[in-house]
């Protein structure tokens, strides 16, 4: 179970494989030019939230894959410029994207829903329930860090589906690249508020 505390979630910016609708998984595909612009824009959007009186983000925890780390660094730069102090950034291996095994580099297809449901497992692919278990662990570690406060978690699309499953929310909902999501627990249920980047 995810601890009932608020946090921000940010999927990495666009890569060339995202643009071609290919399964990335653990393949360390870098941000493309659009993705780098999106990462900067996401940081600016998080700055606006702080300017509007939102609780400050105290630390950032990211997947170690390059596309997530670059997005996290852009957010860190933006937040430090507006908050006037260091915002610690760390990696967590449990935030790695799912390993899609033999499906990496291939188009997303009709295998995806059965994989989530646990009725089909491509060769070399991590089961969805295993992904959900480590996603919960990673989010809870981010919430329990000594900094306290409000974390920003920067990771991946399939991993966020696992987080949605842990929140008892509809699972197979696509998360756009580099859209900050505020996750809050109130009255026994989770709510997700997206902040669409502009420009």
N, C-alpha and C positions, 0 to 999 in steps of 0.2 A: 504494500500500500504506500502511496506517495504521501509524505507528511503534509498536513493541511496548512501549508504556508505559501504565500505568494512568491512567484518567480517570473522572470522574463525568459522567453525562448526565441531564438533566432536561427532559422535555417541559413546555411551558407548561400552566397551569391551564385549566379549562373555559371555553369561550365559548358564547354562545347558538347559534352555528352547530354547534359540537361536539354540543351537547345535541340538536340536530335532525338530526344525521348529514349535514350539508352539507359539501361540499368548500370549504375556505377558501383554500388556496394563499396567494397574496400579498395577498389582501384583508385589510386591517388591522383585524380584528374584535377588540374589547377583551375582557378577562376579564369574565365575569358575576360575580354575588355568590358563587356556588359556587366559581368559579375563583379568586377572591381568597382565599377561605378555604383552598382547596387549596394555593395558593402559600405561604401562611403555614405550613400544616401540613407541607409539604415541607421548608421551612427548619428547622422544629422536628425533623423526622426526621433531617436532616443533622447537626443539633446532637447528637442522641442517638448517631449513629455516631461523632462526635468524642469524646463522653463515654466511649464504650466502647473507646477507644484507637485508633481509625482514624487514619491519617495525615492531617494537616490539609490542607484545601483552600487552596491558595495564591493562586488567582486565578479569576475567572469571566469567561467569554467568551459573549456572547449574540447571538442574532439581533436585528436592530434593530426588528423588528415589535413593536408595543406589548404584545401578549399575552405575548411572551417576555421583554421588558425588565422588565415589572412582576413577573413570576415571578422573574426574576434578582435584582431589587432586594430582594424578600422574603427570598430565600436569603442575599443579602449581609448584610442586617440581622441575621438569625439567626446566621450564622457569625461576624460581628464581635463579637456579644454574648458568644459562648462562647470565642472565640479571643483576645479582648482586643486585637486589632490590626486595622488596615485590611485588607480583602480587595479588591484592585483589580478593577474591572469594566470591560470594554470590549466594543464591538460588532465583529462581523465580517459583512460583507455576504454572504459565502459560506455563512453559516448561515441565510439567508433560506429560508423554505419554498419548495417548488417552485411555479412558476407553473402552475396547472391550466387557464389559458386559458378557453375557453368553458364549462368544467365548474365554474368557481367559482360558488358560491351554489346549486349543484344537488346533489341527493342523490348520495352515493357509490353506485356501481352496478357492473354487470358489465364495465364498461370498465377497471376499475382493474387487474385481473390482467394483461390484455393490454398495458396501458401499462408495467407493470413488466417484462414479458417483451420489450418492444420491438417488439411486433407491431401496436400501435395507438397513434396519437398524436393526441389531440384538438386541434382548431384552437387555436393560441396556447399550447399546453402545452410545457413543457420536457421533453426526453427523459430517461428515467430514468438512462441512462448519463452524461449531462451533470450531473445532480444528484449522482450518485455521485462523479464526478471532483471537483466543488467541495466536497463534504462531506469527502472525504479531505484536500483541501488545508486546509480550515478546522480540522479536528481536529489535523492535524500542526502547524499554526501555533500552536494553543493549547498543544500539548505542547512546542513549541520556544521559547515566550516567555521573556524574560530572567529572569522570576521563578523558572524551573525548577519543581520541585515538581509538585503534583497539581491539574490544572484541573477546574473544573465547567463543562460546556458546556450552555447552556440554549437549546433550539431547538424543533423540530417533529417531528410523527409521520412524515410521508413522508421527511423528511431522515434520521430514524433508520433507516428501512428501507434507505436507501442505505448508511448506515454498516454495518448488518448484512450487506448484500451484500458490502461491502469486507472484512468479517471472515470471509467464507465461512460465514455462518450462514443459516438459513432466513429469507427476506426478508419475506414478507407476514404478519408477526405484529404485531398491533395493540398499540401502547404506550399504556397508560392515561395520562390527564392527570396531571401533577404527581407522578409516581412516580420517585424517584431510582433510578438504575441505576448500579451500580459495574461498570466494564468493565476486565477484567484479561487479560493475555496470559501464558500459562504453558504450558510443554511444547509449544510450537508451535501453540497454539490459543487463541482468545478465549473467555472466559466472561463472562456477564452476570448480575449478582446484583441483583434488584429489592428495594427496601425500601418495602413498602406503607405508605402513610400511614394513620393511624387517626384516628377522631374526626370 
